[in-house]
């Protein structure tokens, strides 16, 4: 008898995986392994336990391949390992990536699913990096050229009736940088 085993992981620290685990149980998983998010997506002890528990004819089911792998290379490597072990694979959101159900009739669907997985993993990596940066007090995006000193000089020049273009030339920055620095911003809380 084929055993269906589920795996999930937190994509972000504190993200709840209970609804994901329930979805896997509804898909037939008799056991669900779950990893908490960590600083390194490679540190997933429950994934190792899950993969070692699988035998020939068993099926690994995930809600999304992004929950299984941290990179496209890891996903392909894991699929190779599962194939060698005789383990079937099913992703609820990417059915084109399933194994053991006969070859996909449309290879374009497989490639599209892999490209979608790659985009999702990149997005998750970017969001995780931004979250770490924010926790460390850093802000995402390009640093501003308008330092506090430049803003003070720009305000003084503007009070003297100088144009944004003139101020930008004096400070060695773009006109738009001067405009952004001197234009009052609406309170973001009012949105």
C-alpha positions in Angstrom: 0.0 0.0 0.0 1.3 3.4 -0.9 1.9 5.7 2.0 1.2 9.4 1.4 3.4 11.8 3.4 3.2 15.5 3.5 5.8 18.2 4.0 5.5 21.9 4.6 7.7 24.7 6.0 7.2 28.2 7.2 8.1 30.6 4.4 8.7 33.4 6.9 9.4 33.4 10.7 6.1 33.1 12.5 4.1 32.1 9.5 1.4 29.5 10.5 1.6 26.2 8.7 -1.5 24.6 10.2 -3.8 25.4 7.3 -1.1 24.1 4.9 -0.8 20.9 6.9 -4.6 20.5 6.9 -4.7 20.9 3.2 -2.1 18.1 2.9 -4.1 15.8 5.1 -7.2 16.5 3.0 -5.1 15.4 0.0 -4.4 12.1 1.7 -1.3 12.6 3.7 -1.3 10.4 6.8 1.7 12.1 8.3 2.9 15.7 7.8 6.4 17.0 8.5 6.8 20.7 9.1 9.9 22.9 9.5 10.0 26.3 11.1 11.6 29.2 9.2 15.2 29.8 9.9 18.0 32.2 8.9 19.1 29.6 6.4 16.6 27.9 4.2 19.0 24.9 4.0 18.5 24.2 7.7 15.4 22.0 7.6 15.8 19.0 9.9 12.2 17.8 9.4 12.7 17.6 5.6 15.6 15.3 6.2 13.5 13.1 8.5 10.7 13.2 6.0 12.8 12.2 3.0 14.5 9.4 5.0 11.1 8.0 6.0 9.9 7.5 2.4 10.3 4.2 0.7 9.6 2.7 -2.7 6.0 3.3 -3.8 5.4 6.1 -1.2 4.3 9.5 -2.2 5.5 12.9 -1.0 2.8 15.6 -1.3 3.4 19.3 -0.9 1.0 22.3 -1.3 3.6 24.1 -3.4 7.0 23.1 -4.5 8.3 26.4 -3.0 7.6 24.8 0.4 9.8 21.9 -0.5 12.8 23.6 -2.0 14.7 26.8 -1.5 16.1 26.9 -5.0 15.4 25.4 -8.4 18.6 23.4 -8.2 17.5 21.9 -4.8 14.1 21.0 -6.3 15.7 19.2 -9.3 18.1 17.4 -7.0 15.3 16.4 -4.6 13.2 15.1 -7.6 16.2 13.0 -8.8 16.7 11.5 -5.3 13.0 10.7 -5.0 13.0 9.1 -8.5 16.0 6.9 -7.6 14.3 5.8 -4.3 11.0 5.0 -6.2 9.1 7.7 -4.4 6.3 9.5 -6.2 5.8 13.3 -5.9 2.7 15.5 -6.1 2.4 19.3 -5.7 -1.1 20.5 -5.2 -0.5 23.9 -6.9 1.8 22.6 -9.7 0.3 19.4 -11.0 2.6 19.5 -14.1 5.5 18.7 -11.7 4.0 15.5 -10.4 5.8 12.2 -10.9 4.6 8.7 -11.2 1.4 9.5 -13.0 2.8 8.9 -16.5 4.8 11.4 -18.5 3.3 14.8 -18.9 1.6 15.2 -22.2 2.6 18.8 -22.5 6.3 19.6 -21.8 5.5 23.3 -22.1 3.4 22.9 -18.9 6.3 21.4 -17.1 8.7 24.2 -18.2 6.1 26.8 -17.3 5.7 25.3 -13.8 9.4 25.3 -13.3 9.7 28.9 -14.4 6.9 29.8 -12.1 8.6 27.9 -9.2 11.8 29.8 -10.0 10.1 33.2 -9.9 8.3 32.3 -6.6 11.5 31.1 -5.0 13.3 34.3 -6.1 10.4 36.4 -4.7 10.5 34.5 -1.4 14.3 35.1 -1.2 13.9 38.8 -1.8 11.1 39.1 0.8 13.2 37.2 3.3 16.2 39.4 2.7 14.1 42.5 3.0 12.7 41.2 6.3 16.2 40.6 7.7 17.3 44.0 6.6 14.3 45.7 8.2 15.0 43.8 11.4 18.5 45.2 11.4 17.3 48.7 10.8 18.3 48.9 7.1 15.9 50.0 4.4 15.5 48.4 1.0 16.2 50.3 -2.1 18.8 52.7 -3.3 20.3 55.0 -0.6 19.3 58.6 -0.9 21.8 61.2 -2.2 20.2 63.8 -0.1 22.0 63.7 3.3 20.8 65.9 6.2 23.5 68.5 5.4 22.5 68.6 1.7 18.8 69.0 2.7 19.7 71.9 5.0 21.7 73.6 2.2 18.9 73.0 -0.3 16.3 74.4 2.1 18.4 77.6 2.6 18.9 78.0 -1.2 15.2 77.4 -1.8 14.3 80.1 0.8 16.5 82.4 -1.2 14.3 81.7 -4.2 16.6 79.4 -6.1 15.2 76.9 -8.5 15.3 73.1 -8.0 17.6 72.8 -11.0 20.0 75.4 -9.6 20.1 73.7 -6.2 20.7 70.4 -7.9 23.7 71.8 -9.8 25.1 73.4 -6.7 24.8 70.2 -4.7 25.8 67.8 -7.5 22.5 65.9 -7.5 19.5 65.6 -9.8 16.7 68.1 -9.8 14.3 65.3 -8.9 16.4 64.4 -5.8 16.1 68.0 -4.6 12.3 68.0 -5.3 11.8 64.8 -3.4 13.8 66.0 -0.5 12.0 69.4 -0.2 8.5 68.4 -1.1 6.4 67.6 2.0 5.1 64.0 1.9 1.6 63.0 2.8 1.4 61.0 6.0 1.5 57.3 4.9 -0.9 56.4 7.8 -3.7 58.4 6.2 -3.8 56.0 3.2 
